[in-house]
């Protein structure tokens, strides 16, 4: 499959994630349709399943492994690691705006112990996303069955590894400035 098709699939899944999320929250807070809201919100992770299935089917049919497949793995890792947090973030804001809920809490104040803990936890989530992406890339490599043909998949990790290390240094710098 052409590389562009995988990128389109990733973009479509990202749009699908947000459409289902907003529709689920709108059903909950605007329409007061709790059952419909539950169905829509439970469907949000199905977008990830669809992207994984699309990627696996493409590779099993002999599709050329490329950056698009690697980005799909990255998307899936980030979605699994941060998805619940993103849903909670959107829910808090929707409840505040449309249902009289409390104002959403921001991150803890800079220079506090709570902020240091918050930053370290965020980095651990980042590490989990990275680990999930590595596992998915491993699955894709096994499906391809040829390390040379799957080399393009792993090229994305070079950049992400640098980003992960920098994020770790920044996140843990909060602990250095403010002891545990």
CNS distance restraints for C-alpha pairs under 8 A (distance, minus, plus):
assign (resid   1 and name CA) (resid   5 and name CA) 6.90 0.50 0.50
assign (resid   1 and name CA) (resid   6 and name CA) 7.83 0.50 0.50
assign (resid   1 and name CA) (resid  58 and name CA) 6.81 0.50 0.50
assign (resid   1 and name CA) (resid  63 and name CA) 4.88 0.50 0.50
assign (resid   1 and name CA) (resid  64 and name CA) 6.31 0.50 0.50
assign (resid   2 and name CA) (resid   6 and name CA) 7.25 0.50 0.50
assign (resid   2 and name CA) (resid  63 and name CA) 7.91 0.50 0.50
assign (resid   2 and name CA) (resid  64 and name CA) 7.67 0.50 0.50
assign (resid   3 and name CA) (resid   7 and name CA) 6.66 0.50 0.50
assign (resid   3 and name CA) (resid  66 and name CA) 6.55 0.50 0.50
assign (resid   3 and name CA) (resid  67 and name CA) 7.23 0.50 0.50
assign (resid   3 and name CA) (resid  68 and name CA) 5.62 0.50 0.50
assign (resid   4 and name CA) (resid   8 and name CA) 6.17 0.50 0.50
assign (resid   4 and name CA) (resid  68 and name CA) 7.30 0.50 0.50
assign (resid   5 and name CA) (resid   9 and name CA) 6.17 0.50 0.50
assign (resid   6 and name CA) (resid  10 and name CA) 6.22 0.50 0.50
assign (resid   6 and name CA) (resid  55 and name CA) 7.72 0.50 0.50
assign (resid   6 and name CA) (resid  68 and name CA) 5.00 0.50 0.50
assign (resid   6 and name CA) (resid  69 and name CA) 6.47 0.50 0.50
assign (resid   6 and name CA) (resid  72 and name CA) 7.61 0.50 0.50
assign (resid   7 and name CA) (resid  11 and name CA) 6.21 0.50 0.50
assign (resid   7 and name CA) (resid  68 and name CA) 5.44 0.50 0.50
assign (resid   7 and name CA) (resid  71 and name CA) 7.85 0.50 0.50
assign (resid   8 and name CA) (resid  12 and name CA) 5.97 0.50 0.50
assign (resid   9 and name CA) (resid  13 and name CA) 6.11 0.50 0.50
assign (resid   9 and name CA) (resid  51 and name CA) 6.99 0.50 0.50
assign (resid  10 and name CA) (resid  14 and name CA) 6.21 0.50 0.50
assign (resid  10 and name CA) (resid  51 and name CA) 7.03 0.50 0.50
assign (resid  10 and name CA) (resid  71 and name CA) 7.75 0.50 0.50
assign (resid  10 and name CA) (resid  72 and name CA) 6.16 0.50 0.50
assign (resid  10 and name CA) (resid  75 and name CA) 7.52 0.50 0.50
assign (resid  11 and name CA) (resid  15 and name CA) 6.17 0.50 0.50
assign (resid  12 and name CA) (resid  16 and name CA) 5.94 0.50 0.50
assign (resid  13 and name CA) (resid  17 and name CA) 6.00 0.50 0.50
assign (resid  13 and name CA) (resid  47 and name CA) 5.74 0.50 0.50
assign (resid  13 and name CA) (resid  48 and name CA) 7.20 0.50 0.50
assign (resid  13 and name CA) (resid  51 and name CA) 6.75 0.50 0.50
assign (resid  14 and name CA) (resid  18 and name CA) 6.53 0.50 0.50
assign (resid  15 and name CA) (resid  19 and name CA) 6.02 0.50 0.50
assign (resid  16 and name CA) (resid  20 and name CA) 5.99 0.50 0.50
assign (resid  16 and name CA) (resid  44 and name CA) 7.84 0.50 0.50
assign (resid  16 and name CA) (resid  47 and name CA) 6.61 0.50 0.50
assign (resid  17 and name CA) (resid  21 and name CA) 6.11 0.50 0.50
assign (resid  17 and name CA) (resid  44 and name CA) 5.61 0.50 0.50
assign (resid  17 and name CA) (resid  45 and name CA) 7.74 0.50 0.50
assign (resid  17 and name CA) (resid  47 and name CA) 6.26 0.50 0.50
assign (resid  18 and name CA) (resid  22 and name CA) 5.95 0.50 0.50
assign (resid  19 and name CA) (resid  23 and name CA) 5.90 0.50 0.50
assign (resid  20 and name CA) (resid  24 and name CA) 5.88 0.50 0.50
assign (resid  20 and name CA) (resid  40 and name CA) 5.80 0.50 0.50
assign (resid  20 and name CA) (resid  41 and name CA) 6.56 0.50 0.50
assign (resid  20 and name CA) (resid  43 and name CA) 7.12 0.50 0.50
assign (resid  20 and name CA) (resid  44 and name CA) 5.85 0.50 0.50
assign (resid  21 and name CA) (resid  25 and name CA) 6.21 0.50 0.50
assign (resid  21 and name CA) (resid  40 and name CA) 7.10 0.50 0.50
assign (resid  21 and name CA) (resid  41 and name CA) 5.94 0.50 0.50
assign (resid  21 and name CA) (resid  44 and name CA) 6.45 0.50 0.50
assign (resid  21 and name CA) (resid  87 and name CA) 7.12 0.50 0.50
assign (resid  22 and name CA) (resid  26 and name CA) 5.91 0.50 0.50
assign (resid  23 and name CA) (resid  27 and name CA) 6.02 0.50 0.50
assign (resid  23 and name CA) (resid  37 and name CA) 7.50 0.50 0.50
assign (resid  23 and name CA) (resid  40 and name CA) 6.87 0.50 0.50
assign (resid  24 and name CA) (resid  28 and name CA) 6.23 0.50 0.50
assign (resid  24 and name CA) (resid  36 and name CA) 7.18 0.50 0.50
assign (resid  24 and name CA) (resid  37 and name CA) 4.32 0.50 0.50
assign (resid  24 and name CA) (resid  38 and name CA) 6.90 0.50 0.50
assign (resid  24 and name CA) (resid  39 and name CA) 7.63 0.50 0.50
assign (resid  24 and name CA) (resid  40 and name CA) 4.82 0.50 0.50
assign (resid  24 and name CA) (resid  41 and name CA) 5.21 0.50 0.50
assign (resid  25 and name CA) (resid  29 and name CA) 6.00 0.50 0.50
assign (resid  25 and name CA) (resid  30 and name CA) 7.85 0.50 0.50
assign (resid  25 and name CA) (resid  37 and name CA) 6.39 0.50 0.50
assign (resid  25 and name CA) (resid  41 and name CA) 7.75 0.50 0.50
assign (resid  25 and name CA) (resid  91 and name CA) 6.69 0.50 0.50
assign (resid  25 and name CA) (resid  94 and name CA) 6.90 0.50 0.50
assign (resid  26 and name CA) (resid  30 and name CA) 5.09 0.50 0.50
assign (resid  26 and name CA) (resid  31 and name CA) 6.56 0.50 0.50
assign (resid  26 and name CA) (resid  37 and name CA) 7.63 0.50 0.50
assign (resid  27 and name CA) (resid  31 and name CA) 4.81 0.50 0.50
assign (resid  27 and name CA) (resid  32 and name CA) 6.01 0.50 0.50
assign (resid  27 and name CA) (resid  33 and name CA) 5.27 0.50 0.50
assign (resid  27 and name CA) (resid  34 and name CA) 6.84 0.50 0.50
assign (resid  27 and name CA) (resid  36 and name CA) 6.38 0.50 0.50
assign (resid  27 and name CA) (resid  37 and name CA) 4.97 0.50 0.50
assign (resid  28 and name CA) (resid  32 and name CA) 4.92 0.50 0.50
assign (resid  28 and name CA) (resid  33 and name CA) 5.42 0.50 0.50
assign (resid  28 and name CA) (resid  34 and name CA) 5.22 0.50 0.50
assign (resid  28 and name CA) (resid  36 and name CA) 7.67 0.50 0.50
assign (resid  28 and name CA) (resid  37 and name CA) 5.10 0.50 0.50
assign (resid  29 and name CA) (resid  33 and name CA) 7.89 0.50 0.50
assign (resid  29 and name CA) (resid  94 and name CA) 7.52 0.50 0.50
assign (resid  29 and name CA) (resid  95 and name CA) 6.85 0.50 0.50
assign (resid  29 and name CA) (resid  98 and name CA) 6.36 0.50 0.50
assign (resid  29 and name CA) (resid  99 and name CA) 6.11 0.50 0.50
assign (resid  30 and name CA) (resid  98 and name CA) 6.98 0.50 0.50
assign (resid  30 and name CA) (resid  99 and name CA) 7.99 0.50 0.50
assign (resid  33 and name CA) (resid  37 and name CA) 6.07 0.50 0.50
assign (resid  34 and name CA) (resid  38 and name CA) 6.04 0.50 0.50
assign (resid  35 and name CA) (resid  39 and name CA) 6.34 0.50 0.50
assign (resid  36 and name CA) (resid  40 and name CA) 6.19 0.50 0.50
assign (resid  37 and name CA) (resid  41 and name CA) 6.02 0.50 0.50
assign (resid  38 and name CA) (resid  42 and name CA) 5.93 0.50 0.50
assign (resid  39 and name CA) (resid  43 and name CA) 6.16 0.50 0.50
assign (resid  40 and name CA) (resid  44 and name CA) 6.72 0.50 0.50
assign (resid  42 and name CA) (resid  46 and name CA) 7.82 0.50 0.50
assign (resid  43 and name CA) (resid  47 and name CA) 7.27 0.50 0.50
assign (resid  44 and name CA) (resid  48 and name CA) 7.82 0.50 0.50
assign (resid  45 and name CA) (resid  49 and name CA) 6.69 0.50 0.50
assign (resid  46 and name CA) (resid  50 and name CA) 6.09 0.50 0.50
assign (resid  47 and name CA) (resid  51 and name CA) 6.33 0.50 0.50
assign (resid  48 and name CA) (resid  52 and name CA) 6.17 0.50 0.50
assign (resid  48 and name CA) (resid  76 and name CA) 6.20 0.50 0.50
assign (resid  48 and name CA) (resid  79 and name CA) 7.51 0.50 0.50
assign (resid  49 and name CA) (resid  53 and name CA) 6.04 0.50 0.50
assign (resid  50 and name CA) (resid  54 and name CA) 5.98 0.50 0.50
assign (resid  51 and name CA) (resid  55 and name CA) 6.13 0.50 0.50
assign (resid  51 and name CA) (resid  72 and name CA) 7.11 0.50 0.50
assign (resid  51 and name CA) (resid  76 and name CA) 7.98 0.50 0.50
assign (resid  52 and name CA) (resid  56 and name CA) 6.11 0.50 0.50
assign (resid  52 and name CA) (resid  72 and name CA) 7.52 0.50 0.50
assign (resid  52 and name CA) (resid  73 and name CA) 7.94 0.50 0.50
assign (resid  52 and name CA) (resid  76 and name CA) 7.64 0.50 0.50
assign (resid  53 and name CA) (resid  57 and name CA) 5.97 0.50 0.50
assign (resid  54 and name CA) (resid  58 and name CA) 6.10 0.50 0.50
assign (resid  55 and name CA) (resid  59 and name CA) 6.22 0.50 0.50
assign (resid  55 and name CA) (resid  69 and name CA) 6.46 0.50 0.50
assign (resid  55 and name CA) (resid  72 and name CA) 7.48 0.50 0.50
assign (resid  56 and name CA) (resid  60 and name CA) 5.98 0.50 0.50
assign (resid  56 and name CA) (resid 140 and name CA) 7.02 0.50 0.50
assign (resid  56 and name CA) (resid 143 and name CA) 7.65 0.50 0.50
assign (resid  57 and name CA) (resid  61 and name CA) 6.12 0.50 0.50
assign (resid  58 and name CA) (resid  62 and name CA) 6.62 0.50 0.50
assign (resid  58 and name CA) (resid  63 and name CA) 5.17 0.50 0.50
assign (resid  59 and name CA) (resid  63 and name CA) 4.68 0.50 0.50
assign (resid  59 and name CA) (resid  64 and name CA) 6.88 0.50 0.50
assign (resid  59 and name CA) (resid  65 and name CA) 6.85 0.50 0.50
assign (resid  59 and name CA) (resid 140 and name CA) 7.28 0.50 0.50
assign (resid  59 and name CA) (resid 143 and name CA) 6.76 0.50 0.50
assign (resid  59 and name CA) (resid 144 and name CA) 6.45 0.50 0.50
assign (resid  60 and name CA) (resid 143 and name CA) 6.34 0.50 0.50
assign (resid  60 and name CA) (resid 144 and name CA) 7.05 0.50 0.50
assign (resid  62 and name CA) (resid 144 and name CA) 7.64 0.50 0.50
assign (resid  64 and name CA) (resid 149 and name CA) 7.59 0.50 0.50
assign (resid  65 and name CA) (resid  69 and name CA) 6.20 0.50 0.50
assign (resid  65 and name CA) (resid 144 and name CA) 7.93 0.50 0.50
assign (resid  65 and name CA) (resid 149 and name CA) 6.75 0.50 0.50
assign (resid  65 and name CA) (resid 150 and name CA) 5.78 0.50 0.50
assign (resid  65 and name CA) (resid 152 and name CA) 6.55 0.50 0.50
assign (resid  65 and name CA) (resid 153 and name CA) 6.38 0.50 0.50
assign (resid  66 and name CA) (resid  70 and name CA) 6.52 0.50 0.50
assign (resid  66 and name CA) (resid 150 and name CA) 7.61 0.50 0.50
assign (resid  66 and name CA) (resid 152 and name CA) 5.18 0.50 0.50
assign (resid  66 and name CA) (resid 153 and name CA) 5.61 0.50 0.50
assign (resid  67 and name CA) (resid  71 and name CA) 5.98 0.50 0.50
assign (resid  67 and name CA) (resid 152 and name CA) 6.22 0.50 0.50
assign (resid  67 and name CA) (resid 153 and name CA) 5.87 0.50 0.50
assign (resid  67 and name CA) (resid 155 and name CA) 7.77 0.50 0.50
assign (resid  67 and name CA) (resid 156 and name CA) 6.94 0.50 0.50
assign (resid  68 and name CA) (resid  72 and name CA) 6.20 0.50 0.50
assign (resid  69 and name CA) (resid  73 and name CA) 6.44 0.50 0.50
assign (resid  69 and name CA) (resid 153 and name CA) 6.69 0.50 0.50
assign (resid  70 and name CA) (resid  74 and name CA) 6.32 0.50 0.50
assign (resid  70 and name CA) (resid 137 and name CA) 6.80 0.50 0.50
assign (resid  70 and name CA) (resid 152 and name CA) 7.82 0.50 0.50
assign (resid  70 and name CA) (resid 153 and name CA) 4.83 0.50 0.50
assign (resid  70 and name CA) (resid 154 and name CA) 7.07 0.50 0.50
assign (resid  70 and name CA) (resid 156 and name CA) 6.46 0.50 0.50
assign (resid  71 and name CA) (resid  75 and name CA) 5.97 0.50 0.50
assign (resid  71 and name CA) (resid 156 and name CA) 7.53 0.50 0.50
assign (resid  72 and name CA) (resid  76 and name CA) 6.10 0.50 0.50
assign (resid  73 and name CA) (resid  77 and name CA) 6.11 0.50 0.50
assign (resid  73 and name CA) (resid 132 and name CA) 7.91 0.50 0.50
assign (resid  73 and name CA) (resid 133 and name CA) 4.88 0.50 0.50
assign (resid  73 and name CA) (resid 134 and name CA) 7.69 0.50 0.50
assign (resid  73 and name CA) (resid 136 and name CA) 5.75 0.50 0.50
assign (resid  73 and name CA) (resid 137 and name CA) 6.30 0.50 0.50
assign (resid  74 and name CA) (resid  78 and name CA) 6.13 0.50 0.50
assign (resid  74 and name CA) (resid 129 and name CA) 7.51 0.50 0.50
assign (resid  74 and name CA) (resid 130 and name CA) 7.29 0.50 0.50
assign (resid  74 and name CA) (resid 133 and name CA) 5.17 0.50 0.50
assign (resid  75 and name CA) (resid  79 and name CA) 5.92 0.50 0.50
assign (resid  75 and name CA) (resid 133 and name CA) 7.93 0.50 0.50
assign (resid  76 and name CA) (resid  80 and name CA) 6.07 0.50 0.50
assign (resid  76 and name CA) (resid 129 and name CA) 7.99 0.50 0.50
assign (resid  76 and name CA) (resid 132 and name CA) 7.69 0.50 0.50
assign (resid  76 and name CA) (resid 133 and name CA) 6.78 0.50 0.50
assign (resid  77 and name CA) (resid  81 and name CA) 6.10 0.50 0.50
assign (resid  77 and name CA) (resid 128 and name CA) 7.53 0.50 0.50
assign (resid  77 and name CA) (resid 129 and name CA) 4.25 0.50 0.50
assign (resid  77 and name CA) (resid 130 and name CA) 6.28 0.50 0.50
assign (resid  77 and name CA) (resid 131 and name CA) 7.40 0.50 0.50
assign (resid  77 and name CA) (resid 132 and name CA) 4.85 0.50 0.50
assign (resid  77 and name CA) (resid 133 and name CA) 4.73 0.50 0.50
assign (resid  78 and name CA) (resid  82 and name CA) 5.63 0.50 0.50
assign (resid  78 and name CA) (resid  83 and name CA) 7.23 0.50 0.50
assign (resid  78 and name CA) (resid 126 and name CA) 7.48 0.50 0.50
assign (resid  78 and name CA) (resid 129 and name CA) 4.81 0.50 0.50
assign (resid  78 and name CA) (resid 130 and name CA) 7.56 0.50 0.50
assign (resid  78 and name CA) (resid 133 and name CA) 7.94 0.50 0.50
assign (resid  79 and name CA) (resid  83 and name CA) 4.64 0.50 0.50
assign (resid  79 and name CA) (resid 129 and name CA) 7.72 0.50 0.50
assign (resid  80 and name CA) (resid  84 and name CA) 7.60 0.50 0.50
assign (resid  80 and name CA) (resid 129 and name CA) 6.95 0.50 0.50
assign (resid  80 and name CA) (resid 132 and name CA) 8.00 0.50 0.50
assign (resid  81 and name CA) (resid 125 and name CA) 5.79 0.50 0.50
assign (resid  81 and name CA) (resid 126 and name CA) 7.23 0.50 0.50
assign (resid  81 and name CA) (resid 128 and name CA) 6.12 0.50 0.50
assign (resid  81 and name CA) (resid 129 and name CA) 5.06 0.50 0.50
assign (resid  82 and name CA) (resid  86 and name CA) 6.15 0.50 0.50
assign (resid  82 and name CA) (resid 125 and name CA) 6.94 0.50 0.50
assign (resid  82 and name CA) (resid 129 and name CA) 7.68 0.50 0.50
assign (resid  83 and name CA) (resid  87 and name CA) 6.18 0.50 0.50
assign (resid  84 and name CA) (resid  88 and name CA) 6.17 0.50 0.50
assign (resid  85 and name CA) (resid  89 and name CA) 6.04 0.50 0.50
assign (resid  86 and name CA) (resid  90 and name CA) 6.18 0.50 0.50
assign (resid  87 and name CA) (resid  91 and name CA) 6.01 0.50 0.50
assign (resid  88 and name CA) (resid  92 and name CA) 6.09 0.50 0.50
assign (resid  89 and name CA) (resid  93 and name CA) 6.51 0.50 0.50
assign (resid  90 and name CA) (resid  94 and name CA) 6.03 0.50 0.50
assign (resid  91 and name CA) (resid  95 and name CA) 5.94 0.50 0.50
assign (resid  92 and name CA) (resid  96 and name CA) 6.16 0.50 0.50
assign (resid  92 and name CA) (resid 101 and name CA) 7.55 0.50 0.50
assign (resid  92 and name CA) (resid 102 and name CA) 7.95 0.50 0.50
assign (resid  92 and name CA) (resid 103 and name CA) 7.66 0.50 0.50
assign (resid  92 and name CA) (resid 104 and name CA) 5.72 0.50 0.50
assign (resid  93 and name CA) (resid  97 and name CA) 6.06 0.50 0.50
assign (resid  93 and name CA) (resid 103 and name CA) 7.43 0.50 0.50
assign (resid  93 and name CA) (resid 104 and name CA) 6.10 0.50 0.50
assign (resid  94 and name CA) (resid  98 and name CA) 5.80 0.50 0.50
assign (resid  94 and name CA) (resid  99 and name CA) 7.37 0.50 0.50
assign (resid  95 and name CA) (resid  99 and name CA) 4.79 0.50 0.50
assign (resid  95 and name CA) (resid 100 and name CA) 6.35 0.50 0.50
assign (resid  95 and name CA) (resid 101 and name CA) 4.95 0.50 0.50
assign (resid  95 and name CA) (resid 102 and name CA) 7.67 0.50 0.50
assign (resid  96 and name CA) (resid 100 and name CA) 5.13 0.50 0.50
assign (resid  96 and name CA) (resid 101 and name CA) 4.10 0.50 0.50
assign (resid  96 and name CA) (resid 102 and name CA) 5.57 0.50 0.50
assign (resid  96 and name CA) (resid 103 and name CA) 5.64 0.50 0.50
assign (resid  96 and name CA) (resid 104 and name CA) 7.08 0.50 0.50
assign (resid  97 and name CA) (resid 101 and name CA) 7.37 0.50 0.50
assign (resid 107 and name CA) (resid 115 and name CA) 7.04 0.50 0.50
assign (resid 107 and name CA) (resid 118 and name CA) 7.56 0.50 0.50
assign (resid 108 and name CA) (resid 112 and name CA) 7.28 0.50 0.50
assign (resid 108 and name CA) (resid 114 and name CA) 5.97 0.50 0.50
assign (resid 108 and name CA) (resid 115 and name CA) 4.89 0.50 0.50
assign (resid 108 and name CA) (resid 118 and name CA) 7.39 0.50 0.50
assign (resid 109 and name CA) (resid 114 and name CA) 7.68 0.50 0.50
assign (resid 109 and name CA) (resid 115 and name CA) 6.07 0.50 0.50
assign (resid 110 and name CA) (resid 115 and name CA) 5.86 0.50 0.50
assign (resid 111 and name CA) (resid 115 and name CA) 6.73 0.50 0.50
assign (resid 111 and name CA) (resid 116 and name CA) 7.62 0.50 0.50
assign (resid 111 and name CA) (resid 174 and name CA) 7.27 0.50 0.50
assign (resid 111 and name CA) (resid 177 and name CA) 7.31 0.50 0.50
assign (resid 111 and name CA) (resid 178 and name CA) 6.19 0.50 0.50
assign (resid 112 and name CA) (resid 116 and name CA) 6.56 0.50 0.50
assign (resid 112 and name CA) (resid 178 and name CA) 6.58 0.50 0.50
assign (resid 113 and name CA) (resid 117 and name CA) 6.35 0.50 0.50
assign (resid 113 and name CA) (resid 175 and name CA) 7.62 0.50 0.50
assign (resid 113 and name CA) (resid 178 and name CA) 6.22 0.50 0.50
assign (resid 113 and name CA) (resid 179 and name CA) 7.10 0.50 0.50
assign (resid 113 and name CA) (resid 180 and name CA) 6.48 0.50 0.50
assign (resid 114 and name CA) (resid 118 and name CA) 6.06 0.50 0.50
assign (resid 115 and name CA) (resid 119 and name CA) 6.09 0.50 0.50
assign (resid 115 and name CA) (resid 174 and name CA) 7.33 0.50 0.50
assign (resid 116 and name CA) (resid 120 and name CA) 6.25 0.50 0.50
assign (resid 116 and name CA) (resid 171 and name CA) 7.38 0.50 0.50
assign (resid 116 and name CA) (resid 172 and name CA) 7.27 0.50 0.50
assign (resid 116 and name CA) (resid 174 and name CA) 4.88 0.50 0.50
assign (resid 116 and name CA) (resid 175 and name CA) 5.18 0.50 0.50
assign (resid 116 and name CA) (resid 178 and name CA) 6.98 0.50 0.50
assign (resid 116 and name CA) (resid 180 and name CA) 7.49 0.50 0.50
assign (resid 117 and name CA) (resid 121 and name CA) 6.12 0.50 0.50
assign (resid 117 and name CA) (resid 175 and name CA) 7.74 0.50 0.50
assign (resid 117 and name CA) (resid 180 and name CA) 7.91 0.50 0.50
assign (resid 118 and name CA) (resid 122 and name CA) 6.17 0.50 0.50
assign (resid 119 and name CA) (resid 123 and name CA) 6.26 0.50 0.50
assign (resid 119 and name CA) (resid 171 and name CA) 4.95 0.50 0.50
assign (resid 119 and name CA) (resid 172 and name CA) 7.18 0.50 0.50
assign (resid 119 and name CA) (resid 174 and name CA) 7.20 0.50 0.50
assign (resid 120 and name CA) (resid 124 and name CA) 6.26 0.50 0.50
assign (resid 120 and name CA) (resid 168 and name CA) 7.80 0.50 0.50
assign (resid 120 and name CA) (resid 171 and name CA) 5.51 0.50 0.50
assign (resid 120 and name CA) (resid 172 and name CA) 6.14 0.50 0.50
assign (resid 121 and name CA) (resid 125 and name CA) 6.30 0.50 0.50
assign (resid 122 and name CA) (resid 126 and name CA) 6.30 0.50 0.50
assign (resid 122 and name CA) (resid 171 and name CA) 7.87 0.50 0.50
assign (resid 123 and name CA) (resid 127 and name CA) 6.17 0.50 0.50
assign (resid 123 and name CA) (resid 167 and name CA) 6.72 0.50 0.50
assign (resid 123 and name CA) (resid 168 and name CA) 5.99 0.50 0.50
assign (resid 123 and name CA) (resid 171 and name CA) 6.39 0.50 0.50
assign (resid 124 and name CA) (resid 128 and name CA) 6.17 0.50 0.50
assign (resid 125 and name CA) (resid 129 and name CA) 6.20 0.50 0.50
assign (resid 126 and name CA) (resid 130 and name CA) 6.24 0.50 0.50
assign (resid 126 and name CA) (resid 164 and name CA) 7.17 0.50 0.50
assign (resid 127 and name CA) (resid 131 and name CA) 6.14 0.50 0.50
assign (resid 127 and name CA) (resid 164 and name CA) 7.15 0.50 0.50
assign (resid 128 and name CA) (resid 132 and name CA) 6.14 0.50 0.50
assign (resid 129 and name CA) (resid 133 and name CA) 6.20 0.50 0.50
assign (resid 130 and name CA) (resid 134 and name CA) 6.22 0.50 0.50
assign (resid 130 and name CA) (resid 160 and name CA) 7.93 0.50 0.50
assign (resid 131 and name CA) (resid 135 and name CA) 6.29 0.50 0.50
assign (resid 132 and name CA) (resid 136 and name CA) 6.24 0.50 0.50
assign (resid 133 and name CA) (resid 137 and name CA) 6.04 0.50 0.50
assign (resid 134 and name CA) (resid 138 and name CA) 6.09 0.50 0.50
assign (resid 135 and name CA) (resid 139 and name CA) 6.27 0.50 0.50
assign (resid 136 and name CA) (resid 140 and name CA) 6.19 0.50 0.50
assign (resid 137 and name CA) (resid 141 and name CA) 6.08 0.50 0.50
assign (resid 137 and name CA) (resid 153 and name CA) 6.71 0.50 0.50
assign (resid 137 and name CA) (resid 154 and name CA) 7.26 0.50 0.50
assign (resid 138 and name CA) (resid 142 and name CA) 6.22 0.50 0.50
assign (resid 139 and name CA) (resid 143 and name CA) 6.23 0.50 0.50
assign (resid 140 and name CA) (resid 144 and name CA) 6.25 0.50 0.50
assign (resid 140 and name CA) (resid 150 and name CA) 7.82 0.50 0.50
assign (resid 141 and name CA) (resid 145 and name CA) 6.06 0.50 0.50
assign (resid 141 and name CA) (resid 146 and name CA) 6.95 0.50 0.50
assign (resid 141 and name CA) (resid 147 and name CA) 6.72 0.50 0.50
assign (resid 141 and name CA) (resid 150 and name CA) 5.63 0.50 0.50
assign (resid 142 and name CA) (resid 146 and name CA) 7.63 0.50 0.50
assign (resid 144 and name CA) (resid 149 and name CA) 7.23 0.50 0.50
assign (resid 144 and name CA) (resid 150 and name CA) 6.77 0.50 0.50
assign (resid 146 and name CA) (resid 150 and name CA) 6.34 0.50 0.50
assign (resid 147 and name CA) (resid 151 and name CA) 6.11 0.50 0.50
assign (resid 150 and name CA) (resid 154 and name CA) 7.30 0.50 0.50
assign (resid 151 and name CA) (resid 155 and name CA) 6.76 0.50 0.50
assign (resid 152 and name CA) (resid 156 and name CA) 7.67 0.50 0.50
assign (resid 154 and name CA) (resid 158 and name CA) 7.40 0.50 0.50
assign (resid 155 and name CA) (resid 159 and name CA) 7.62 0.50 0.50
assign (resid 156 and name CA) (resid 160 and name CA) 6.42 0.50 0.50
assign (resid 157 and name CA) (resid 161 and name CA) 5.66 0.50 0.50
assign (resid 158 and name CA) (resid 162 and name CA) 6.60 0.50 0.50
assign (resid 159 and name CA) (resid 163 and name CA) 6.39 0.50 0.50
assign (resid 160 and name CA) (resid 164 and name CA) 5.96 0.50 0.50
assign (resid 161 and name CA) (resid 165 and name CA) 6.17 0.50 0.50
assign (resid 162 and name CA) (resid 166 and name CA) 6.20 0.50 0.50
assign (resid 163 and name CA) (resid 167 and name CA) 5.99 0.50 0.50
assign (resid 164 and name CA) (resid 168 and name CA) 6.05 0.50 0.50
assign (resid 165 and name CA) (resid 169 and name CA) 6.20 0.50 0.50
assign (resid 166 and name CA) (resid 170 and name CA) 6.20 0.50 0.50
assign (resid 167 and name CA) (resid 171 and name CA) 5.89 0.50 0.50
assign (resid 168 and name CA) (resid 172 and name CA) 5.93 0.50 0.50
assign (resid 169 and name CA) (resid 173 and name CA) 5.95 0.50 0.50
assign (resid 170 and name CA) (resid 174 and name CA) 7.08 0.50 0.50
assign (resid 171 and name CA) (resid 175 and name CA) 7.67 0.50 0.50
assign (resid 172 and name CA) (resid 176 and name CA) 6.65 0.50 0.50
assign (resid 173 and name CA) (resid 177 and name CA) 6.18 0.50 0.50
assign (resid 174 and name CA) (resid 178 and name CA) 5.92 0.50 0.50
assign (resid 175 and name CA) (resid 179 and name CA) 5.10 0.50 0.50
assign (resid 175 and name CA) (resid 180 and name CA) 5.88 0.50 0.50
